[in-house]
Amino acid sequence: MKTTLTERDGNTVKMAVEVSTEELQDAFDSQLKKLAREIRIAGFRPGKAPLTMVRQRVGDEAILVEAVEETMGEWFATAAIELDIEPVDRPEIETGDEIPELDKPFGFTATVTVMPDVVLGDYKGVEAVREASEAEDGEVDGQMDRLRDEFAELRPVDGRPAQMGDFVNADFRATYEGEPVENMQATDFVFELGGNQMFSEVEEQIVGMNIDEERTFPFVLPEGFPDDLGGKTVDFTIILKDVKEKALPELTDKWASEISEFETLLELRQEIRNRISMGKAQNSDQLFKARAVKAATDNATVDLPDVVVRRRAEDMVVDFKRSLEAQGASLDGYLEASGATIEKIIEDMKPAAANNVKTEMVLDAVAEAEGLEATDDELAEAVVQMAAAAKVDAKTLEKRLRKGGRAEELRASLVREKAADLIVDAAVALAPEAAAQAEETPVEAGPAEPAEDTGAAEPAEPADDAGGEEA
């Protein structure tokens, strides 16, 4: 086979392919044997007729035309490998008007969209913000307050009306035009004022009430209430039967030893500080890595074909469907409830899909430029870790991965991780304050082009008590 790359326009290439007479003969012989197994000729059992008789019955020209049609995909794939191109869509193949002949080479042209080249920019020494990982006193105090709240006692109030934060026991009922409203009646209903367990308008009425007091007031039912009562005004009656306040424990060594493994309050606070710092450090590392990889990705130039982005978006929809099903829901139910369509979801996912594809391609290009590889031992170790996480046998998982062709996908993922680590190790960390100040400083330059949103998705910013766990 002779292959020539005749044209290239962006991500579209055109190749000329010439199939030798020997390759054409092999395709003809293979198609003839296939027909011999399928065709029925009187006097012979199926598949037992001589090849010469099948050839006479069908005719060389018809057999060769079918052979070419059957083998065209294989020839195209071989040509793509020889030219070192990666098709991403079905090729448009032209064979001309000539009918193939066994004693002449056969030629065709193919036009196809291919994966684009990656033009790397700076990927070493990129700047990225690194969040602080030290626990602040306010974060430790907040965690301590949550612990106190968890171990708080409820004590009867003495000589005062109900107020926000109290736990109340109440009977309530609602009537509309003198008739009871279904699902709006309860006895001995206990809830916290301000705890989002009762309508806020009702809670406001309870604040200031005393035990054994009864109060009736107009209340507008929320939209969507059953029996077409949404938006209607009812008479809401509440009888306050009991009020208790939350009594927080005092911060003492004794309390610390009772609710934790630590003997003193200082030790408990230090443990909480350590856990918060550890969690913040993990989040900080993840954010820094994502930002550094994004910076390297933004510095690269990749002209992504829409077909590639759409294909990745469609894969993301499949993952979304599986996620819904794992939660007992369905994609059809989601579409019905949201009013969306599959096409709308695909379009919405395209920006994230483009980010993911470009990031992977940049990491692959960095790995190639740096000669990074994943060894068989590293692959085996990754499989063992996956098996342990999934609680399955490692050898069984490895066979499953190899059979499904996913072992090499895992290897590629390991190589990309190495490329990401290389970028991170060489990155320059900026403090959040310095980065913010740099953004506020005016730069004398022309209008900047809008940044392409193609970076890796960043993990969520750590919450105030990130990583903090109760002692």
Sequence and secondary structure as in RCSB ss.txt:
>XXXX:A:sequence
MKTTLTERDGNTVKMAVEVSTEELQDAFDSQLKKLAREIRIAGFRPGKAPLTMVRQRVGDEAILVEAVEETMGEW
FATAAIELDIEPVDRPEIETGDEIPELDKPFGFTATVTVMPDVVLGDYKGVEAVREASEAEDGEVDGQMDRLRDE
FAELRPVDGRPAQMGDFVNADFRATYEGEPVENMQATDFVFELGGNQMFSEVEEQIVGMNIDEERTFPFVLPEGF
PDDLGGKTVDFTIILKDVKEKALPELTDKWASEISEFETLLELRQEIRNRISMGKAQNSDQLFKARAVKAATDNA
TVDLPDVVVRRRAEDMVVDFKRSLEAQGASLDGYLEASGATIEKIIEDMKPAAANNVKTEMVLDAVAEAEGLEAT
DDELAEAVVQMAAAAKVDAKTLEKRLRKGGRAEELRASLVREKAADLIVDAAVALAPEAAAQAEETPVEAGPAEP
AEDTGAAEPAEPADDAGGEEA
>XXXX:A:secstr
 EEEEEEEETTEEEEEEEE HHHHHHHHHHHHHHHHHH   TTS TT S HHHHHHHH HHHHHHHHHHHHHHHH
HHHHHHHTT  B S  EEE  S    TTS EEEEEEEEB    B    SS EEE    S  HHHHHHHHHHHHHH
T EEEE  SS   TT EEEEEEEEEETTEE TT  EEEEEEETTTTSS HHHHHHHTT  TT EEEEEEE  TT 
TTTTTT EEEEEEEEEEEEEEE     HHHHHHHSS SSHHHHHHHHHHHHHHHHHHHHHHHHHHHHHHHHHHHS
B    HHHHHHHHHHHHHHHHHHHHHTT  HHHHHHHH   HHHHHHHHHHHHHHHHHHHHHHHHHHHHHT    
HHHHHHHHHHHHHHHTS HHHHHHHHHHTT HHHHHHHHHHHHHHHHHHHH EEE HHHHHHHHHS   SS    
    S        TTTT    
